Amino acid sequence: MPRPIHAIIHQDALRHNLSVVRKTCPNSQVFAVVKANAYGHGIERAYAGLSAADGFALLDIAEAIRVRALGWTGPILLLEGIFSPQDLYDCANYQLSFSIHSQHQLDWVLQFNAPAQFDVYLKMNSGMNRLGFKPAEYPAIWKQLKALDHVASITHMMHFSDADADRLGKNGIDEQLSCFNQTVADLPGRRSLSNSAAILRHHDQVQSDAIRAGILLYGSSPDFPTHDLAHWDLKPSMSLVSELIAIQDLQMDETVGYGSNFTATEPMRIGIVACGYADGYQRISPTGTPVLVNGIRTQTIGRVSMDMLAVDLTPISDAEIGSEVVLWGQSSSGTVLPIDEVAASSGTVGYELMCGVTQRVNVVIQACSTTNL
Ligand SMILES: *Cc1c(COP(=O)(O)O)cnc(C)c1O
């Protein structure tokens, strides 16, 4: 029997979360962001849950080719654009749209002289200062692109830095949005602005013809802890599940694990779980990180080691060897442990936990139930 830890990909949850995006932004083209191998889910495993999207957005041409291999004939957008002039031939071959965020990419497109019809996303740096052209230079660059025969369409694109929270007491998107709106005021073309946080929090304010939905599809709230996933009606699309492989009865003053950094203050029962940092569970997670045993909420205790961690069995009187342990996601009884709570406990975000599940963890697909079609 394989070691009992496994990740479950809930295709129904992906499908449900996508329907939340549709309801929230009924008039937008929805790109499902599947970069980082679909946020750690596996592009091929996530695909059935996301195939009702209007397009897929990702970073690598290799990932784009995997999406094409699944039979997807619709739009695919390379969010960071091309990394070499040769990439343009792949974009032509596989019909990939791409962003243009810097002068060197613009030069490659200007110099390209083979037959092609590119849909490009011209990225503006409206204040985040990672990628994009400054507003002052943006209209002139747009005109240069517009003049090219091999550019079929130009979508105006930008990315919000603070769509998930207020900034200095103000709505986090106001400044970037007004900068963007002023810059494109006289330029025709579609717009692509919103990520998950902007989709959920600012859909009334932001006109985005193409939206780029990432983390919310995977059942993590982009503005946790202000709002949790239940508030946004989202469901976890990944569960990390294992089992108890040992049980210890501790006397008062006995300690647990490396560094003996947990000491029992009274007699207690603890469980040892087949899950450690080599599976992608953060070693930094302190005593008190939430976990479900038999669907009942309890907490980790002591230091996370490479292959194991310990949990407090006080609230779970019927726990035994083989009892189900949910590190995040959904238990078989239906209880949810949001990945955001586990992430917050170790000072990170759900994105990082999802992307960090390691190779040695078996992945199981829970297929879409056809009744939901
Ligand atoms: C990753 C990414 C997104 C999706 O962000 P989420 O917060 O996961 O919704 C959208 N746009 C761009 C440019 C990105 O790189």
The ligand as a Gaussian input file, in Angstrom:
#p B3LYP/6-31G(d) Opt

LIG

0 1
 C       -1.431000      35.315000     -11.770000
 C       -2.060000      36.419000     -12.514000
 C       -3.445000      36.632000     -12.425000
 C       -4.334000      35.818000     -11.498000
 O       -4.187000      36.326000     -10.202000
 P       -5.096000      35.731000      -9.015000
 O       -4.777000      36.619000      -7.869000
 O       -4.622000      34.341000      -8.797000
 O       -6.481000      35.813000      -9.484000
 C       -4.003000      37.627000     -13.190000
 N       -3.244000      38.397000     -14.008000
 C       -1.912000      38.244000     -14.106000
 C       -1.140000      39.131000     -15.000000
 C       -1.272000      37.267000     -13.364000
 O        0.043000      37.102000     -13.471000

